[in-house]
Amino acid sequence: MRHRMRGRRLGRNASHRKAMFRNMASSLIRSVRVDEDDPDRPKVPGRIVTTVAKAKELRPFVEKLVTLARRARPIEDAAREYATEAERNSDSWKSWRESDQWNQWNQAMAPALALRRRAFDILRDKEAVDILFDELAERFLDRPGGYTRIVRLAKVRLGDAGQQALIEFVGERDRVKTSKRQAPVVADDATDATSDESTAADESTVEDSSKNTDVSADETETSSANAEANAKTDAEPEASTNDTQGDETEEGKKDGA
């Protein structure tokens, strides 16, 4: 069992893996600075193509170097206060070299110089160290981590069909995250027109209901008046019939007498 055995062996011993990662890291860092006159210049700056397994192992190797450069950047900026712009070995430079200002600059630059020496001990490439501390440190000064990305490639490696991937520094050619598509929003004019139409429809509904209420009230009054008239008409014939019967009774009594 490989307990506490971190990392991939990649079919190589320890010294071979160390040399391989050193060369790959130097190639990735040196690809940032492109010379247009160089026929072997990289097609895309800051990018190399390798296998997926190697890219995953190279990523922490490179990001630790970038962290060293980020730590040295503010130290160098603070030490620039005691530096001089005189040309090296000139009279003004020699006088600055013998002054107390040089001692202050030397003490302020000591931590940054130690970080540069640590990076050089890992890479063994002066140009790569210069690019790392001059360009990459400034680019990732405000970024707390995640300086590289790995993108798998669909095309496999010719010969053994190994899965390929590219590893590159972030900050350039980054994808812009698009927001989710939202439903279309109705324009304000159409909204106002719709609200006006709904208000007019509500008002017409209220008017129709009030008219219907008035018509029903009128019909109720008319029906009640007709009922009263019919009742009066029915009562008058009954009264006339009673009067007729009373007259006939009185005439019969007279005839009998």
C-alpha positions in Angstrom: 0.0 0.0 0.0 1.2 3.5 -0.9 0.2 5.2 2.3 1.7 8.7 2.7 3.2 8.5 -0.7 2.0 11.7 -2.4 2.3 12.3 -6.1 2.6 10.3 -9.3 5.7 8.4 -10.2 5.2 8.8 -14.0 7.5 5.9 -14.7 10.6 7.8 -13.5 12.8 7.8 -10.4 13.0 10.8 -8.0 15.9 12.6 -9.7 14.5 12.1 -13.1 11.1 13.5 -12.0 12.8 16.5 -10.4 14.8 17.3 -13.5 11.7 16.9 -15.7 9.5 19.3 -13.6 12.4 21.8 -13.5 12.6 21.8 -17.3 8.8 21.9 -17.8 8.5 24.8 -15.3 11.3 26.8 -17.0 9.7 26.2 -20.4 6.3 27.4 -19.1 7.8 30.5 -17.5 10.0 31.4 -20.4 7.1 31.1 -22.9 5.6 34.3 -21.2 8.3 36.5 -22.8 8.1 36.1 -26.6 10.7 37.3 -29.0 9.1 38.1 -32.4 12.4 37.4 -34.2 12.8 34.0 -32.7 11.8 31.3 -35.2 11.1 28.8 -32.3 8.8 31.2 -30.4 5.7 29.7 -28.9 2.4 30.1 -30.8 0.6 31.2 -27.6 2.5 32.9 -24.8 2.4 31.4 -21.4 1.2 27.9 -22.5 2.7 24.5 -23.0 1.1 21.2 -24.0 1.8 18.0 -22.1 -0.1 15.0 -20.8 -2.8 15.3 -18.2 -0.9 13.5 -15.5 2.2 15.6 -16.0 0.2 18.8 -16.0 -1.5 18.0 -12.7 1.9 17.3 -11.1 3.5 20.4 -12.6 0.7 22.8 -11.5 1.7 22.9 -7.7 5.4 23.0 -8.7 4.9 26.2 -10.7 2.4 27.9 -8.4 4.8 27.6 -5.4 7.4 29.5 -7.5 4.8 32.2 -8.3 4.1 32.5 -4.6 7.8 33.1 -3.9 7.8 35.9 -6.5 4.6 37.5 -5.0 6.2 37.6 -1.6 9.3 39.3 -2.9 7.4 42.0 -4.8 6.4 44.3 -1.9 9.8 43.9 -0.3 11.5 45.1 -3.5 9.0 48.1 -3.7 9.8 49.1 -0.2 13.6 48.8 -0.7 13.4 51.0 -3.8 13.3 54.0 -1.5 17.0 53.6 -0.7 18.1 52.6 -4.2 20.0 54.8 -6.7 19.6 55.3 -10.4 23.3 55.9 -11.0 25.1 53.6 -13.5 27.1 50.8 -11.9 30.7 51.5 -11.2 30.3 55.2 -11.8 31.5 57.8 -9.3 28.0 58.5 -8.0 27.3 54.8 -7.7 30.6 54.2 -5.8 29.8 57.1 -3.4 26.3 55.6 -2.8 27.9 52.2 -2.3 30.0 53.5 0.6 27.1 55.5 2.2 24.7 54.4 4.9 21.9 54.5 2.3 23.4 51.4 0.7 23.4 49.6 4.1 19.7 50.4 4.5 19.0 49.2 0.9 21.0 46.1 1.5 19.0 45.2 4.7 15.7 46.0 3.0 16.5 43.8 -0.1 17.9 40.8 1.9 14.5 38.9 2.2 13.8 39.5 -1.5 17.2 38.3 -2.5 16.8 35.2 -0.4 13.5 34.4 -2.2 15.2 34.9 -5.6 18.0 32.5 -4.6 15.4 29.9 -3.5 13.7 30.2 -6.9 17.0 29.9 -8.7 17.9 26.8 -6.7 14.7 25.2 -8.0 14.8 26.3 -11.6 18.5 26.8 -12.4 17.6 29.3 -15.1 18.4 33.0 -14.7 16.1 34.1 -17.5 13.2 32.2 -16.0 13.8 33.7 -12.6 13.9 37.2 -14.0 10.6 36.6 -15.8 9.1 35.1 -12.7 10.0 38.0 -10.4 9.6 40.9 -12.9 6.5 40.0 -14.9 4.5 37.2 -13.2 4.9 38.7 -9.7 3.3 41.9 -10.9 0.5 40.1 -12.8 -0.5 38.0 -9.8 0.2 40.5 -7.1 -3.4 40.8 -6.0 -4.3 37.1 -6.7 -4.1 34.9 -3.6 -3.7 31.6 -5.6 -4.7 29.6 -8.6 -2.2 31.0 -11.1 -2.5 28.3 -13.7 -5.3 26.3 -15.4 -5.4 22.9 -17.1 -7.5 22.3 -20.1 -7.9 18.8 -21.6 -7.5 18.5 -25.3 -9.6 16.3 -27.5 -6.6 15.3 -29.7 -4.6 12.4 -28.2 -0.8 12.1 -28.5 0.5 10.4 -31.6 2.1 7.1 -30.9 0.7 6.0 -27.6 -2.7 7.8 -27.7 -2.0 9.6 -24.4 -4.5 12.1 -23.1 -3.1 15.5 -23.7 -3.7 18.8 -21.9 -2.4 22.3 -22.0 -1.3 24.2 -18.9 -1.2 28.0 -19.0 -1.1 31.1 -16.7 -4.5 32.7 -16.0 -5.2 36.4 -16.5 -5.3 36.2 -20.3 -7.8 34.6 -22.6 -10.1 34.0 -19.6 -13.7 33.1 -20.3 -16.3 35.6 -19.3 -19.0 34.1 -17.3 -22.4 34.9 -18.9 -25.5 35.4 -16.8 -28.4 33.0 -17.2 -30.9 33.8 -19.9 -33.9 35.5 -18.4 -37.5 35.8 -19.7 -38.3 38.8 -21.9 -39.5 41.8 -20.0 -42.5 43.7 -21.3 -41.9 47.3 -22.2 -43.1 50.1 -20.0 -45.4 51.5 -22.7 -47.1 48.2 -23.2 -47.5 47.9 -19.5 -49.1 51.3 -19.2 -51.5 50.5 -22.1 -52.4 47.2 -20.5 -53.1 48.9 -17.1 -55.2 51.6 -18.8 -57.2 48.9 -20.7 -57.8 47.0 -17.5 -58.8 50.1 -15.7 -61.3 51.1 -18.5 -62.7 47.5 -18.5 -63.2 47.7 -14.7 -65.0 51.1 -15.0 -67.2 49.8 -17.8 -68.0 46.7 -15.7 -69.0 48.9 -12.7 -71.2 51.1 -14.9 -72.9 48.1 -16.4 -73.6 46.6 -13.0 -75.0 50.0 -11.8 -77.2 50.2 -14.9 -78.5 46.7 -14.3 -79.2 47.5 -10.7 -81.2 50.6 -11.7 -83.2 48.6 -14.4 -84.0 45.9 -11.9 -85.2 48.5 -9.4 -87.4 50.1 -12.0 -88.8 46.7 -13.0 -89.5 45.9 -9.3 -91.4 49.2 -8.9 -93.4 48.7 -12.1 -94.4 45.1 -11.1 -95.5 46.3 -7.7 -97.6 49.1 -9.2 -99.2 46.7 -11.6 -100.0 44.3 -8.8 -101.7 47.1 -6.8 -103.7 48.1 -9.9 -104.9 44.6 -10.5 -105.9 44.2 -6.9 -108.0 47.4 -7.2 -109.6 46.2 -10.4 -110.6 42.9 -8.8 -112.1 44.6 -5.8 -114.5 46.9 -7.9 -116.5 44.1 -9.7 -117.0 42.4 -6.3 -118.4 45.6 -4.8 -120.8 46.1 -7.8 -122.0 42.5 -7.6 -122.9 42.9 -3.9 -124.8 46.1 -4.7 -126.8 44.4 -7.4 -127.7 41.5 -5.1 -128.8 44.0 -2.4 -131.1 45.8 -4.8 -132.7 42.6 -6.0 -133.4 41.6 -2.3 -135.1 44.9 -1.5 -137.3 44.6 -4.6 -138.5 41.1 -3.6 -139.4 42.2 -0.2 -141.5 45.0 -1.7 -143.3 42.6 -4.0 -144.2 40.3 -1.1 -145.6 43.1 0.9 
